[in-house]
Amino acid sequence: MKLYDNKRITLIIFSIIGGLAFAAFLLYDQSGKIGQTEIIALTLTAVIAVVISVIMIKKGNK
């Protein structure tokens, strides 16, 4: 039985994108610029979110 179908996977992807956009806004609001440090932090956050989502979907669809 599949726990995650295409509709739920799309929702997970949109929530990751929305969370990254909100995090970018907060980082910009704190420092007034998006520099190299902020980009590295957002990239690491995106990689971690994608890895966790892939693991969650693979284990849920077994």
Backbone atoms as SQL, in Angstrom:
CREATE TABLE atoms (id INTEGER PRIMARY KEY, chain TEXT, resi INTEGER, resn TEXT, atom TEXT, x REAL, y REAL, z REAL);
INSERT INTO atoms VALUES
  (1, 'A', 1, 'MET', 'N', 0.841, -1.175, 0.000),
  (2, 'A', 1, 'MET', 'CA', 0.000, 0.000, 0.000),
  (3, 'A', 1, 'MET', 'C', 0.893, 1.247, 0.000),
  (4, 'A', 2, 'LYS', 'N', 0.593, 2.157, -0.908),
  (5, 'A', 2, 'LYS', 'CA', 1.384, 3.385, -0.988),
  (6, 'A', 2, 'LYS', 'C', 0.834, 4.421, -0.010),
  (7, 'A', 3, 'LEU', 'N', 1.711, 4.895, 0.825),
  (8, 'A', 3, 'LEU', 'CA', 1.310, 5.919, 1.781),
  (9, 'A', 3, 'LEU', 'C', 1.366, 7.308, 1.141),
  (10, 'A', 4, 'TYR', 'N', 2.336, 7.504, 0.244),
  (11, 'A', 4, 'TYR', 'CA', 2.516, 8.804, -0.392),
  (12, 'A', 4, 'TYR', 'C', 2.245, 8.679, -1.883),
  (13, 'A', 5, 'ASP', 'N', 1.159, 9.298, -2.354),
  (14, 'A', 5, 'ASP', 'CA', 0.869, 9.322, -3.779),
  (15, 'A', 5, 'ASP', 'C', 1.387, 10.630, -4.364),
  (16, 'A', 6, 'ASN', 'N', 1.125, 10.861, -5.643),
  (17, 'A', 6, 'ASN', 'CA', 1.661, 12.052, -6.311),
  (18, 'A', 6, 'ASN', 'C', 1.160, 13.349, -5.695),
  (19, 'A', 7, 'LYS', 'N', -0.081, 13.369, -5.220),
  (20, 'A', 7, 'LYS', 'CA', -0.643, 14.582, -4.622),
  (21, 'A', 7, 'LYS', 'C', 0.102, 14.949, -3.332),
  (22, 'A', 8, 'ARG', 'N', 0.396, 13.959, -2.513),
  (23, 'A', 8, 'ARG', 'CA', 1.102, 14.226, -1.255),
  (24, 'A', 8, 'ARG', 'C', 2.564, 14.587, -1.502),
  (25, 'A', 9, 'ILE', 'N', 3.185, 13.951, -2.493),
  (26, 'A', 9, 'ILE', 'CA', 4.575, 14.277, -2.821),
  (27, 'A', 9, 'ILE', 'C', 4.665, 15.715, -3.323),
  (28, 'A', 10, 'THR', 'N', 3.695, 16.143, -4.146),
  (29, 'A', 10, 'THR', 'CA', 3.657, 17.525, -4.616),
  (30, 'A', 10, 'THR', 'C', 3.495, 18.492, -3.448),
  (31, 'A', 11, 'LEU', 'N', 2.661, 18.135, -2.481),
  (32, 'A', 11, 'LEU', 'CA', 2.473, 18.976, -1.300),
  (33, 'A', 11, 'LEU', 'C', 3.756, 19.089, -0.486),
  (34, 'A', 12, 'ILE', 'N', 4.494, 17.991, -0.374),
  (35, 'A', 12, 'ILE', 'CA', 5.775, 18.012, 0.347),
  (36, 'A', 12, 'ILE', 'C', 6.765, 18.933, -0.370),
  (37, 'A', 13, 'ILE', 'N', 6.819, 18.860, -1.705),
  (38, 'A', 13, 'ILE', 'CA', 7.729, 19.706, -2.479),
  (39, 'A', 13, 'ILE', 'C', 7.370, 21.176, -2.312),
  (40, 'A', 14, 'PHE', 'N', 6.073, 21.504, -2.390),
  (41, 'A', 14, 'PHE', 'CA', 5.664, 22.895, -2.217),
  (42, 'A', 14, 'PHE', 'C', 5.933, 23.396, -0.801),
  (43, 'A', 15, 'SER', 'N', 5.807, 22.530, 0.191),
  (44, 'A', 15, 'SER', 'CA', 6.088, 22.965, 1.557),
  (45, 'A', 15, 'SER', 'C', 7.584, 23.222, 1.761),
  (46, 'A', 16, 'ILE', 'N', 8.435, 22.428, 1.097),
  (47, 'A', 16, 'ILE', 'CA', 9.880, 22.680, 1.166),
  (48, 'A', 16, 'ILE', 'C', 10.206, 24.008, 0.516),
  (49, 'A', 17, 'ILE', 'N', 9.653, 24.266, -0.665),
  (50, 'A', 17, 'ILE', 'CA', 9.911, 25.529, -1.370),
  (51, 'A', 17, 'ILE', 'C', 9.399, 26.713, -0.558),
  (52, 'A', 18, 'GLY', 'N', 8.211, 26.581, 0.006),
  (53, 'A', 18, 'GLY', 'CA', 7.653, 27.658, 0.826),
  (54, 'A', 18, 'GLY', 'C', 8.476, 27.917, 2.072),
  (55, 'A', 19, 'GLY', 'N', 8.949, 26.855, 2.694),
  (56, 'A', 19, 'GLY', 'CA', 9.785, 27.007, 3.887),
  (57, 'A', 19, 'GLY', 'C', 11.113, 27.674, 3.579),
  (58, 'A', 20, 'LEU', 'N', 11.695, 27.315, 2.433),
  (59, 'A', 20, 'LEU', 'CA', 12.955, 27.959, 2.039),
  (60, 'A', 20, 'LEU', 'C', 12.746, 29.432, 1.705),
  (61, 'A', 21, 'ALA', 'N', 11.629, 29.744, 1.062),
  (62, 'A', 21, 'ALA', 'CA', 11.339, 31.143, 0.749),
  (63, 'A', 21, 'ALA', 'C', 11.146, 31.949, 2.036),
  (64, 'A', 22, 'PHE', 'N', 10.436, 31.381, 2.999),
  (65, 'A', 22, 'PHE', 'CA', 10.228, 32.065, 4.269),
  (66, 'A', 22, 'PHE', 'C', 11.549, 32.228, 5.027),
  (67, 'A', 23, 'ALA', 'N', 12.389, 31.204, 4.996),
  (68, 'A', 23, 'ALA', 'CA', 13.693, 31.300, 5.653),
  (69, 'A', 23, 'ALA', 'C', 14.561, 32.355, 4.981),
  (70, 'A', 24, 'ALA', 'N', 14.509, 32.429, 3.643),
  (71, 'A', 24, 'ALA', 'CA', 15.271, 33.458, 2.927),
  (72, 'A', 24, 'ALA', 'C', 14.780, 34.849, 3.298),
  (73, 'A', 25, 'PHE', 'N', 13.468, 35.003, 3.423),
  (74, 'A', 25, 'PHE', 'CA', 12.925, 36.295, 3.827),
  (75, 'A', 25, 'PHE', 'C', 13.393, 36.684, 5.224),
  (76, 'A', 26, 'LEU', 'N', 13.375, 35.732, 6.140),
  (77, 'A', 26, 'LEU', 'CA', 13.822, 36.033, 7.507),
  (78, 'A', 26, 'LEU', 'C', 15.303, 36.373, 7.554),
  (79, 'A', 27, 'LEU', 'N', 16.112, 35.654, 6.776),
  (80, 'A', 27, 'LEU', 'CA', 17.539, 35.972, 6.729),
  (81, 'A', 27, 'LEU', 'C', 17.771, 37.357, 6.134),
  (82, 'A', 28, 'TYR', 'N', 17.015, 37.704, 5.095),
  (83, 'A', 28, 'TYR', 'CA', 17.141, 39.030, 4.495),
  (84, 'A', 28, 'TYR', 'C', 16.675, 40.110, 5.471),
  (85, 'A', 29, 'ASP', 'N', 15.624, 39.806, 6.216),
  (86, 'A', 29, 'ASP', 'CA', 15.094, 40.777, 7.173),
  (87, 'A', 29, 'ASP', 'C', 16.086, 41.025, 8.308),
  (88, 'A', 30, 'GLN', 'N', 16.860, 40.022, 8.698),
  (89, 'A', 30, 'GLN', 'CA', 17.834, 40.186, 9.777),
  (90, 'A', 30, 'GLN', 'C', 19.034, 41.014, 9.347),
  (91, 'A', 31, 'SER', 'N', 19.593, 40.678, 8.180),
  (92, 'A', 31, 'SER', 'CA', 20.859, 41.310, 7.806),
  (93, 'A', 31, 'SER', 'C', 20.722, 42.370, 6.720),
  (94, 'A', 32, 'GLY', 'N', 19.623, 42.390, 6.007),
  (95, 'A', 32, 'GLY', 'CA', 19.429, 43.390, 4.965),
  (96, 'A', 32, 'GLY', 'C', 20.058, 43.017, 3.638),
  (97, 'A', 33, 'LYS', 'N', 20.599, 41.823, 3.558),
  (98, 'A', 33, 'LYS', 'CA', 21.183, 41.366, 2.293),
  (99, 'A', 33, 'LYS', 'C', 21.196, 39.844, 2.290),
  (100, 'A', 34, 'ILE', 'N', 21.302, 39.294, 1.102),
  (101, 'A', 34, 'ILE', 'CA', 21.479, 37.850, 0.948),
  (102, 'A', 34, 'ILE', 'C', 22.902, 37.659, 0.433),
  (103, 'A', 35, 'GLY', 'N', 23.771, 37.259, 1.322),
  (104, 'A', 35, 'GLY', 'CA', 25.178, 37.077, 0.970),
  (105, 'A', 35, 'GLY', 'C', 25.529, 35.610, 0.855),
  (106, 'A', 36, 'GLN', 'N', 26.811, 35.360, 0.790),
  (107, 'A', 36, 'GLN', 'CA', 27.298, 34.001, 0.612),
  (108, 'A', 36, 'GLN', 'C', 26.943, 33.114, 1.806),
  (109, 'A', 37, 'THR', 'N', 27.025, 33.647, 3.002),
  (110, 'A', 37, 'THR', 'CA', 26.705, 32.868, 4.194),
  (111, 'A', 37, 'THR', 'C', 25.245, 32.442, 4.199),
  (112, 'A', 38, 'GLU', 'N', 24.348, 33.348, 3.817),
  (113, 'A', 38, 'GLU', 'CA', 22.928, 33.029, 3.784),
  (114, 'A', 38, 'GLU', 'C', 22.620, 31.991, 2.705),
  (115, 'A', 39, 'ILE', 'N', 23.280, 32.105, 1.575),
  (116, 'A', 39, 'ILE', 'CA', 23.058, 31.149, 0.490),
  (117, 'A', 39, 'ILE', 'C', 23.534, 29.759, 0.907),
  (118, 'A', 40, 'ILE', 'N', 24.663, 29.680, 1.589),
  (119, 'A', 40, 'ILE', 'CA', 25.163, 28.390, 2.067),
  (120, 'A', 40, 'ILE', 'C', 24.190, 27.787, 3.079),
  (121, 'A', 41, 'ALA', 'N', 23.688, 28.594, 3.986),
  (122, 'A', 41, 'ALA', 'CA', 22.737, 28.098, 4.987),
  (123, 'A', 41, 'ALA', 'C', 21.455, 27.597, 4.323),
  (124, 'A', 42, 'LEU', 'N', 20.944, 28.337, 3.348),
  (125, 'A', 42, 'LEU', 'CA', 19.727, 27.917, 2.653),
  (126, 'A', 42, 'LEU', 'C', 19.960, 26.662, 1.816),
  (127, 'A', 43, 'THR', 'N', 21.132, 26.543, 1.212),
  (128, 'A', 43, 'THR', 'CA', 21.449, 25.359, 0.421),
  (129, 'A', 43, 'THR', 'C', 21.532, 24.120, 1.303),
  (130, 'A', 44, 'LEU', 'N', 22.195, 24.243, 2.438),
  (131, 'A', 44, 'LEU', 'CA', 22.277, 23.111, 3.362),
  (132, 'A', 44, 'LEU', 'C', 20.899, 22.724, 3.890),
  (133, 'A', 45, 'THR', 'N', 20.074, 23.706, 4.168),
  (134, 'A', 45, 'THR', 'CA', 18.712, 23.432, 4.617),
  (135, 'A', 45, 'THR', 'C', 17.922, 22.707, 3.538),
  (136, 'A', 46, 'ALA', 'N', 18.080, 23.129, 2.282),
  (137, 'A', 46, 'ALA', 'CA', 17.376, 22.484, 1.184),
  (138, 'A', 46, 'ALA', 'C', 17.829, 21.042, 0.998),
  (139, 'A', 47, 'VAL', 'N', 19.126, 20.812, 1.091),
  (140, 'A', 47, 'VAL', 'CA', 19.655, 19.448, 0.933),
  (141, 'A', 47, 'VAL', 'C', 19.135, 18.544, 2.044),
  (142, 'A', 48, 'ILE', 'N', 19.152, 19.024, 3.262),
  (143, 'A', 48, 'ILE', 'CA', 18.661, 18.227, 4.388),
  (144, 'A', 48, 'ILE', 'C', 17.164, 17.941, 4.237),
  (145, 'A', 49, 'ALA', 'N', 16.387, 18.935, 3.826),
  (146, 'A', 49, 'ALA', 'CA', 14.945, 18.747, 3.649),
  (147, 'A', 49, 'ALA', 'C', 14.646, 17.731, 2.555),
  (148, 'A', 50, 'VAL', 'N', 15.388, 17.773, 1.456),
  (149, 'A', 50, 'VAL', 'CA', 15.167, 16.828, 0.360),
  (150, 'A', 50, 'VAL', 'C', 15.551, 15.412, 0.782),
  (151, 'A', 51, 'VAL', 'N', 16.660, 15.271, 1.480),
  (152, 'A', 51, 'VAL', 'CA', 17.095, 13.941, 1.926),
  (153, 'A', 51, 'VAL', 'C', 16.078, 13.343, 2.894),
  (154, 'A', 52, 'ILE', 'N', 15.606, 14.122, 3.836),
  (155, 'A', 52, 'ILE', 'CA', 14.607, 13.636, 4.789),
  (156, 'A', 52, 'ILE', 'C', 13.315, 13.265, 4.066),
  (157, 'A', 53, 'SER', 'N', 12.904, 14.070, 3.097),
  (158, 'A', 53, 'SER', 'CA', 11.676, 13.779, 2.346),
  (159, 'A', 53, 'SER', 'C', 11.807, 12.508, 1.526),
  (160, 'A', 54, 'VAL', 'N', 12.942, 12.314, 0.879),
  (161, 'A', 54, 'VAL', 'CA', 13.146, 11.103, 0.072),
  (162, 'A', 54, 'VAL', 'C', 13.137, 9.865, 0.968),
  (163, 'A', 55, 'ILE', 'N', 13.806, 9.926, 2.103),
  (164, 'A', 55, 'ILE', 'CA', 13.816, 8.790, 3.026),
  (165, 'A', 55, 'ILE', 'C', 12.403, 8.499, 3.534),
  (166, 'A', 56, 'MET', 'N', 11.668, 9.555, 3.882),
  (167, 'A', 56, 'MET', 'CA', 10.316, 9.393, 4.389),
  (168, 'A', 56, 'MET', 'C', 9.399, 8.768, 3.333),
  (169, 'A', 57, 'ILE', 'N', 9.505, 9.204, 2.076),
  (170, 'A', 57, 'ILE', 'CA', 8.659, 8.673, 1.017),
  (171, 'A', 57, 'ILE', 'C', 9.019, 7.227, 0.707),
  (172, 'A', 58, 'LYS', 'N', 10.320, 6.918, 0.648),
  (173, 'A', 58, 'LYS', 'CA', 10.748, 5.535, 0.360),
  (174, 'A', 58, 'LYS', 'C', 10.294, 4.572, 1.446),
  (175, 'A', 59, 'LYS', 'N', 10.436, 4.962, 2.703),
  (176, 'A', 59, 'LYS', 'CA', 10.010, 4.079, 3.792),
  (177, 'A', 59, 'LYS', 'C', 8.490, 3.988, 3.863),
  (178, 'A', 60, 'GLY', 'N', 7.791, 5.059, 3.548),
  (179, 'A', 60, 'GLY', 'CA', 6.337, 5.066, 3.608),
  (180, 'A', 60, 'GLY', 'C', 5.687, 4.285, 2.474),
  (181, 'A', 61, 'ASN', 'N', 6.351, 4.172, 1.349),
  (182, 'A', 61, 'ASN', 'CA', 5.767, 3.479, 0.200),
  (183, 'A', 61, 'ASN', 'C', 6.195, 2.013, 0.095),
  (184, 'A', 62, 'LYS', 'N', 6.844, 1.490, 1.102),
  (185, 'A', 62, 'LYS', 'CA', 7.236, 0.073, 1.065),
  (186, 'A', 62, 'LYS', 'C', 6.033, -0.820, 1.184);
